[in-house]
Amino acid sequence: MVEWRDPPDLRHRPGVWIDRLSPVMKRPGKWAMFWTCSTVEEAGVLSRQLRNRKRAIPPGKWLFTYGAADQGGEVFAMYVGPD
């Protein structure tokens, strides 16, 4: 049987945020811009999802925020330290 549909978005596969955030853990207490979005609103939604752990992220204490970029929005993370 054939299903006609688009493939899943690989940016949102399980573990993608763990992969992207792991390097941030090497510099606790420093902000890192690690993702860009099409719009500031999209960056805000992703920032809130990460902050509320609606997406899988590495263990520990984290801060997330977002800001406007020339073309869209940027998402920032700071690894604070272990729980």
N, C-alpha and C positions, 0 to 999 in steps of 0.2 A: 504494500500500500504506500502511496506517496502523499506527503503532506506539503502543501504549498504555504510556506511561511518563512520569515526572515530568521537567520541564525541568531543566537543569543549574543548580547553585547559582551565581548570578552573583557572589557574594562571593569565589569561588575561580576566577574566570576568569583566564586568563593576564594578568599585568600588574597585577592588583588591588593587590598588595602594593607594587609600584613606585609606583603612584598614591598609596597611603596613606602611604608612608614618605617620599616626596619632600619634604614640608614639614619633616620632622624634620631634614633635611640643612641647613636654614637656620640651625640653632642647634647646632653641634657641641659635644659635651661636656655636653649637657643631656638629661635623661630626659624622655620624652614618653609618656603613656598614649595609645595610638592605636587600640586595639581592645578590645571587651568580648566575653566568651564566656558561654555558658550555665552552665558549671561551671569550677571551678578546674582540674580535670583537663584539660579542653579547652584552657584557656589555656596550661597547661604543654606540651601536645603542640604547639600552634601555635608557642610560643616556641622549642622545640627544633627544629622544622622550619625556622623562619626562621634560627636560629643556625647550623644545619648546611646552610643554603642548599638545602633540599629544595623551597623555594618561590622564585620569581624575586623578587629584591630589587635596589634600586639598587646600583651598584658602590661599593666603599669598605669601610672597617672599621666593623663594627656590633657592638653589644651588645644582647642581648634578655633579658628576664626577665618574670616574671608575679607576680601577687599576688591575694589574695582580695578580692572586692568584696562589698557587701551581698547582691547577687543574682548570684552566679557568679564569674567571674574577669576580670582585666584583664591586657592584654599591653602591656609597655613596651619602648621602643626608645631607643637612644642612638647617634647617628652620631658616630663617633670621628674620621674623616677619610679622605682618599684612601688607597688601598693603597700 
